[in-house]
Amino acid sequence: MEDIDVQLSPESITISGQKSKEQRIDQSDYYRMERSYGSFVRTCRLPVAILTDTSRASFRDSILEVRALKKTEVIKDRFRKLQVE
């Protein structure tokens, strides 16, 4: 089982969570139980600034999908050619 938290800013995406796994084997001659758990955090810078209002995330079949990352208008106009005088 994994608890996922996705935080999105115009410049980066941060994915964090907790994972835990428990395995039990109960045979006639032995019993074994294994537990593993831990937390993780990953932050990735985005190549361009995005609108956070239109984005959404889904987690199905152990796959995290983040969609609808749209560029902001500010970043489109950020670079412009200047006239050299």
NORCOR-V776109 format. One record per residue. N is the residue number from 1. PSI is psi in radians with two decimals (NA if undefined). OMEGA is omega as a letter, one per 20 degrees, with the letter a starting at -180 (NA if undefined). Layout:
n | psi | omega
N | PSI | OMEGA
N | PSI | OMEGA
This chain:
n | psi | omega
1 | 2.40 | r
2 | 2.38 | r
3 | 2.03 | a
4 | 2.42 | r
5 | 2.21 | r
6 | 2.14 | r
7 | 2.29 | a
8 | 2.23 | r
9 | 2.93 | r
10 | -0.44 | a
11 | -0.30 | a
12 | 2.89 | r
13 | 2.34 | r
14 | 2.19 | r
15 | 2.16 | r
16 | 2.85 | r
17 | 3.13 | r
18 | 2.41 | r
19 | 2.50 | r
20 | 2.53 | a
21 | 2.41 | r
22 | 2.31 | r
23 | 2.24 | r
24 | 2.37 | r
25 | 2.12 | a
26 | 1.66 | r
27 | 3.04 | a
28 | -0.55 | a
29 | -0.08 | r
30 | 2.85 | r
31 | 2.26 | r
32 | 2.41 | r
33 | 2.24 | r
34 | 2.42 | r
35 | 2.38 | r
36 | 2.49 | a
37 | 2.82 | r
38 | 3.00 | r
39 | 2.79 | r
40 | 2.68 | r
41 | 2.26 | r
42 | 2.32 | r
43 | 2.28 | r
44 | 2.31 | r
45 | 2.46 | r
46 | 2.57 | a
47 | -0.46 | r
48 | 2.79 | r
49 | 2.48 | a
50 | 2.87 | r
51 | 2.13 | a
52 | -0.31 | a
53 | -0.55 | a
54 | -0.03 | a
55 | 2.69 | r
56 | 2.77 | a
57 | 2.58 | r
58 | 2.64 | a
59 | 1.87 | a
60 | 2.42 | r
61 | 0.73 | r
62 | 0.39 | r
63 | 2.16 | r
64 | 2.22 | a
65 | 2.18 | r
66 | 2.20 | a
67 | 2.90 | r
68 | 0.81 | r
69 | 1.88 | a
70 | 2.48 | r
71 | 2.57 | r
72 | 2.74 | r
73 | -0.55 | a
74 | -0.74 | a
75 | -0.53 | r
76 | -0.63 | a
77 | 0.07 | a
78 | -0.64 | r
79 | 2.25 | r
80 | 2.69 | a
81 | 2.29 | r
82 | 2.50 | r
83 | 2.19 | r
84 | 2.18 | a
85 | NA | NA
